[in-house]
Amino acid sequence: MTNRDLLGRILMSVGTAMAAFIPLLVDLSPTHVLNAAWPAHARLHEVWLLATGAMVSLVALYFIWFYQDSRAFGIALASVLMSCVLGGFFVAAATASLYGGILVDPVTAPMMPNQDMAMGIPLNLFAFGLAFILVMIGTALARGAARAPAAGSI
């Protein structure tokens, strides 16, 4: 494993862990799943989404670190999986006006660090944007290293 491959896998893993665990930490709380104002059926869907995102992220981590048949395939599949997990958030954010959704809930924002904002950006958009960037940069580094010929080969 080259330094480039290692750095790529680490960056992918950080972005993947952010996508897996930040939602669990934030959403299994009184601001979301445990919010008495939420309908019971909405809570079920949220827990389903959280479980799916976390499990897909764990599968991606397996492909980043442990899939041995083809390192390039493992990296590519992990990248596709995480693009689906994170891309789903961006689709929801981009289409929020169509279904009455919002990125920052004014009722629960005071319960969140920095009023649910980071540098003037909704915290969820900031965190998942950063996670996506890390996964993509990591993918480029790791895939490039996986495709490069071994030292001394022609």
C-alpha positions as CSV (number, residue, x, y, z in Angstrom):
1,M,0.0,0.0,0.0
2,T,1.4,3.3,-1.1
3,N,1.2,6.6,0.9
4,R,-1.2,7.9,-1.7
5,D,-3.4,4.8,-1.3
6,L,-3.3,5.0,2.5
7,L,-4.1,8.7,2.5
8,G,-7.0,8.1,0.1
9,R,-8.4,5.3,2.2
10,I,-8.1,7.4,5.4
11,L,-9.9,10.3,3.7
12,M,-12.6,8.1,2.4
13,S,-13.0,6.5,5.9
14,V,-13.3,9.8,7.6
15,G,-16.0,11.0,5.2
16,T,-17.8,7.6,5.5
17,A,-17.6,7.7,9.3
18,M,-19.1,11.2,9.2
19,A,-22.0,10.0,7.1
20,A,-22.5,7.0,9.3
21,F,-22.2,8.4,12.8
22,I,-23.1,12.1,12.7
23,P,-26.7,11.4,11.8
24,L,-26.9,8.8,14.6
25,L,-25.5,11.2,17.2
26,V,-27.7,14.1,16.0
27,D,-30.9,12.4,15.0
28,L,-31.3,10.0,17.9
29,S,-32.2,12.9,20.1
30,P,-35.0,15.2,21.3
31,T,-34.5,17.3,18.1
32,H,-35.4,14.5,15.8
33,V,-36.5,10.9,16.6
34,L,-37.3,11.6,20.3
35,N,-39.1,14.9,19.4
36,A,-42.7,14.5,20.8
37,A,-44.0,16.8,18.0
38,W,-42.9,14.2,15.3
39,P,-45.6,11.8,14.1
40,A,-44.9,8.2,15.1
41,H,-44.7,7.1,11.5
42,A,-42.1,9.8,10.7
43,R,-40.0,8.5,13.6
44,L,-40.1,5.0,12.0
45,H,-38.9,6.4,8.7
46,E,-36.1,8.4,10.3
47,V,-34.8,5.3,12.2
48,W,-35.0,3.3,9.0
49,L,-33.0,6.0,7.2
50,L,-30.4,6.1,10.0
51,A,-30.0,2.4,10.2
52,T,-29.7,2.1,6.4
53,G,-27.1,4.9,6.2
54,A,-25.1,3.4,9.0
55,M,-25.2,-0.1,7.6
56,V,-24.3,1.0,4.0
57,S,-21.4,3.0,5.5
58,L,-20.1,0.0,7.3
59,V,-20.2,-2.0,4.1
60,A,-18.3,0.8,2.4
61,L,-15.7,0.7,5.1
62,Y,-15.3,-3.1,4.5
63,F,-14.7,-2.4,0.8
64,I,-12.2,0.4,1.6
65,W,-10.0,-1.7,3.9
66,F,-10.7,-5.4,3.6
67,Y,-11.8,-6.3,0.1
68,Q,-8.9,-8.1,-1.4
69,D,-10.0,-9.5,-4.8
70,S,-9.6,-6.1,-6.5
71,R,-8.5,-3.1,-4.6
72,A,-9.6,-0.8,-7.4
73,F,-13.1,-2.4,-7.4
74,G,-13.4,-2.2,-3.6
75,I,-12.5,1.5,-3.7
76,A,-14.9,2.2,-6.5
77,L,-17.8,0.4,-4.9
78,A,-17.3,2.1,-1.6
79,S,-17.3,5.4,-3.4
80,V,-20.5,4.6,-5.2
81,L,-22.2,3.5,-2.0
82,M,-21.2,6.6,-0.2
83,S,-22.3,8.8,-3.1
84,C,-25.7,7.2,-2.8
85,V,-25.9,7.8,1.0
86,L,-24.7,11.4,0.8
87,G,-26.3,12.1,-2.5
88,G,-29.7,11.1,-1.0
89,F,-29.2,14.0,1.5
90,F,-28.4,16.4,-1.3
91,V,-31.5,15.4,-3.3
92,A,-33.6,15.9,-0.2
93,A,-32.0,19.3,0.4
94,A,-32.4,20.4,-3.3
95,T,-36.0,19.4,-3.4
96,A,-37.0,20.6,0.1
97,S,-39.2,23.3,-1.3
98,L,-41.3,20.8,-3.2
99,Y,-42.4,19.0,0.0
100,G,-42.2,21.6,2.6
101,G,-38.8,20.6,4.0
102,I,-36.2,22.9,5.6
103,L,-32.5,22.4,6.4
104,V,-32.6,24.1,9.8
105,D,-35.6,23.8,12.1
106,P,-36.2,27.1,13.9
107,V,-37.8,25.3,16.8
108,T,-34.9,22.9,17.5
109,A,-32.0,25.1,16.2
110,P,-31.5,26.7,19.7
111,M,-30.9,23.1,21.1
112,M,-28.1,22.6,18.6
113,P,-24.5,23.9,18.7
114,N,-24.2,27.3,17.0
115,Q,-27.9,27.4,16.2
116,D,-27.4,24.5,13.8
117,M,-25.1,26.6,11.6
118,A,-21.4,26.4,10.6
119,M,-19.8,29.5,9.0
120,G,-23.2,30.7,8.0
121,I,-24.1,27.4,6.3
122,P,-26.7,24.9,7.7
123,L,-24.6,22.5,9.8
124,N,-26.0,19.4,8.0
125,L,-25.1,20.8,4.6
126,F,-21.7,21.8,5.8
127,A,-21.0,18.3,7.4
128,F,-22.3,16.2,4.6
129,G,-20.7,18.5,2.0
130,L,-17.3,18.0,3.8
131,A,-17.9,14.3,4.0
132,F,-18.7,14.1,0.3
133,I,-15.5,16.1,-0.6
134,L,-13.4,13.8,1.6
135,V,-14.8,10.7,0.0
136,M,-14.3,12.0,-3.5
137,I,-10.7,13.2,-2.8
138,G,-9.9,9.9,-1.1
139,T,-11.4,8.0,-4.0
140,A,-9.3,9.9,-6.5
141,L,-6.1,9.2,-4.5
142,A,-6.8,5.6,-3.7
143,R,-8.1,4.7,-7.2
144,G,-5.1,6.5,-8.7
145,A,-2.7,4.5,-6.5
146,A,-4.6,1.2,-7.2
147,R,-4.2,1.8,-11.0
148,A,-0.6,2.8,-10.9
149,P,1.9,0.1,-12.0
150,A,3.9,-1.5,-9.2
151,A,7.4,-0.1,-8.7
152,G,9.8,-1.8,-11.0
153,S,7.1,-3.1,-13.5
154,I,6.7,-1.9,-17.0
